[in-house]
Amino acid sequence: MPWPAIPLSDRKTRKRLETFFAISGDVRTSPRSIIIDPTGVVLHCDATPLFLRYGAAAFPFTSDRIQFLDSEDDVIKKQPPSVKELLASSERDFLINNKGEQVPLHDLDKKVVGLYFSPCLKLQNFTRKLKMIYEELSGNMENFEIVLIYVHGWFEDYYGRTGEASFLHAFRTMPWLAVPFDDTNFIKGLQRLFQYPQELGSKPDYRLMIIGPHGNFMEPWGGNISLLYGVPAYPFNTCSAANLELERIKDLKLEMLWDLDAIFKQKNGSQVRFSQLVGKKIIVFFENYESDLDSTLRELKARYLMMNGKFIDLILRGKFRGKCHGLLAFDRDGSVVRRSTDPVLSDSMDFPFNPDGNLENEVLLEVEDRIRFSIEVDSERWL
């Protein structure tokens, strides 16, 4: 450590300081940083979050300085800059490649850029998957670039300290660009701007933030989208993922689900051959042994009976193994008009009872939920 210290033998002074600053608990596991200005005024009783959030840029750690940094961040949030403006600092207008060479920021003009926030370079599984996507897009001559933002200092106790030499050694295996290792104040600014990490826990939080050409869109869930949908979802924003999902759904036809000779049994014991269902409005319930769609099914049956089958010709229900569950609605031409994994029925009696208005809106909302909540990309899944 480069700073002075109270001698270990001076227990009296250490005890007096502990009492004066009301320090309790084990400081070995919960260290405290206290900032005192030159006049002896205590500015911060616990400055550790301040160091992590602002770094050296917060010096001299006064409230005025913190407010100034926050106001600069607010200006950027209100008027999103281009990628070139976002990644430039007052001392630097370049990034580095895996050979350590400077690459001018104007090379990113008109490109989709992924900001890859990584707190540890030892976890290679996601990096390996990302390299495959990057190389395939490069082979397709897509205007796509990734910029590694190595956030060192957050998880050093968990994974060990990484110096610039070890950073460059690990970075040599990556085909994209990076913010220089020692530009820590700039990296702290990006962390504040993109609220990275969301929570300071004991394990890393990896993120791939996608920014469109000229900053025309920002997608915070680019990593999840790339893992879920792969290269076909390029440029890895929510709309592209939803459009891809919508194409898959629209390609589905009723006759793809069962053989035409398949037979369904009704509660009254009668049988219906699948070929007899052609040209009917049909709702299919897919259930697994963990899903609970009974209330929705009961409501749907009540509507069916109340309207004498006017809006629905048939409701099919089946139990399936695995994670498959939800509702599919087919129009008379066999095309999908609704797909929902957590179906809610609208107040309207119009088939297919979609509260979101149409298939496109429902798919978009479900894709948003899936990429944000269904796949928890925690450290264990990225190992």
C-alpha positions, -999 to +999 in steps of 0.1 A: +000+000+000+014+034-009+000+054+021+012+057+057-003+037+086-007+038+123+018+013+138+004-021+148+018-016+182-001+016+188-033-001+201-043+030+221-046+053+191-064+026+170-089+021+198-095+058+202-102+062+165-126+032+165-145+048+194-145+083+178-158+071+145-182+045+160-166+016+141-180-018+151-178-053+136-149-070+120-131-045+097-113-074+081-145-084+063-162-050+063-135-023+060-144+014+065-130+044+046-134+078+063-126+111+045-115+141+065-109+175+048-077+196+056-097+215+083-107+183+102-142+182+089-155+146+083-168+146+047-178+109+045-181+083+073-181+054+048-164+064+015-160+029+001-191+032-022-178+066-033-144+051-043-161+023-062-186+046-080-164+076-089-128+066-084-101+093-083-124+116-103-143+123-071-113+141-055-114+161-033-146+142-025-167+172-016-204+173-022-198+200-049-175+176-068-199+147-066-228+169-078-206+181-107-199+145-118-236+135-115-246+166-136-222+155-163-237+121-163-272+135-165-263+156-196-252+124-214-283+105-204-306+132-217-288+136-250-273+102-259-240+107-278-226+088-307-204+058-300-174+079-309-183+106-284-193+081-258-159+063-258-136+093-261-121+110-231-103+144-228-069+126-231-078+098-256-095+095-289-086+058-296-091+022-284-066-006-284-066-039-303-053-072-291-018-063-302-017-032-281-020-009-311-041+022-311-073+022-332-089+055-339-125+059-326-137+071-360-133+035-372-165+028-352-186+052-373-217+036-388-211+004-368-232-015-342-211-016-311-213-040-282-198-027-249-186-058-231-184-050-194-163-077-177-150-077-141-129-108-145-109-121-175-105-157-161-141-167-170-139-177-207-171-195-215-192-165-225-162-149-241-158-180-262-195-179-273-192-142-280-161-148-302-180-173-323-208-148-329-183-120-336-163-140-361-194-152-379-207-116-382-172-105-394-173-132-420-206-119-432-191-084-435-215-069-409-206-036-394-203-049-359-176-043-332-172-052-296-153-031-271-141-047-239-145-026-208-125-044-181-138-033-147-109-042-124-110-037-087-146-050-080-140-087-075-103-089-067-108-107-034-130-133-053-108-139-083-074-123-074-058-091-086-053-085-123-025-061-134-020-045-168+004-073-179-021-101-171-049-080-187-029-077-220-021-114-219-057-124-216-069-097-241-045-112-267-069-141-271-099-118-280-105-105-315-121-072-306-111-038-292-108-025-256-106+006-235-070+009-222-065-008-188-053+024-171-082+047-181-099+040-148-117+073-144-133+070-178-143+034-170-159+046-137-179+071-158-192+044-181-202+023-151-222+052-137-238+059-170-249+023-176-255+015-139-229-012-139-229-034-118-266-032-108-257-045-074-224-050-057-225-086-048-199-113-042-199-125-079-194-109-113-221-092-133-213-095-170-231-073-195-231-067-233-246-033-240-255-029-277-254+006-292-267+013-327-250+034-353-250+071-343-265+060-310-299+055-325-307+027-300-293+012-268-300-023-257-289-033-222-298-070-227-276-077-257-258-105-239-290-123-231-304-118-267-272-131-283-272-162-261-309-169-266-311-163-304-276-162-317-265-145-350-300-145-366-310-119-339-284-094-350-282-064-341-292-080-308-319-055-297-354-064-284-371-056-317-348-079-337-354-107-312-391-102-313-392-101-351-372-134-352-396-150-327-426-137-347-413-152-379-410-186-362-445-184-348-460-173-381-443-203-399-462-226-375-494-242-389-519-263-370-512-294-392-476-294-380-487-303-344-504-337-351-507-363-377-540-360-397-550-394-385-546-385-348-577-390-327-589-369-298-613-381-272-640-358-258-654-359-223-686-375-236-666-404-250-669-394-286-638-392-308-627-365-332-601-371-359-576-344-364-584-341-401-619-330-391-605-299-373-593-282-405-611-249-411-620-244-374-610-218-348-590-238-322-572-230-290-546-254-278-534-256-242-499-269-236-493-278-200-464-294-182-466-308-147-454-276-131-476-250-149-509-238-135-533-228-162-564-242-147-581-208-139-576-196-175-588-229-189-620-227-167-627-192-178-622-201-214-645-231-211-672-209-195-671-186-224-673-215-248-704-228-232-720-194-228-716-185-265-724-220-277-691-224-295-697-192-315-662-178-311-643-211-306-649-243-324-627-265-302-604-263-271-576-289-270-557-297-238-526-318-233-499-325-208-464-324-220-430-332-204-403-306-202-409-268-199-434-264-227-466-246-215-489-219-227-516-212-252-517-213-290-547-200-310-553-210-346-576-192-370-597-211-396-569-210-421-546-228-397-524-198-390-513-188-354-532-157-342-520-159-306-491-174-286-488-169-249-468-187-222-487-170-194-521-164-210-546-138-197-580-134-214-593-100-225-627-087-215-636-087-252-654-118-265-636-116-298-614-146-306-586-151-296-592-129-264-559-112-266-556-083-241-525-070-259-545-063-290-526-085-315-500-112-319-471-088-326-476-069-293-480-100-273-448-115-287-428-083-281-439-082-244-431-119-239-397-115-255-389-086-233-399-106-202-378-136-214-346-117-220-349-098-188-362-124-163-365-159-177-327-162-183-308-152-152-273-147-166-255-149-133-219-159-128-226-196-126-243-197-161-214-178-176-186-200-162 
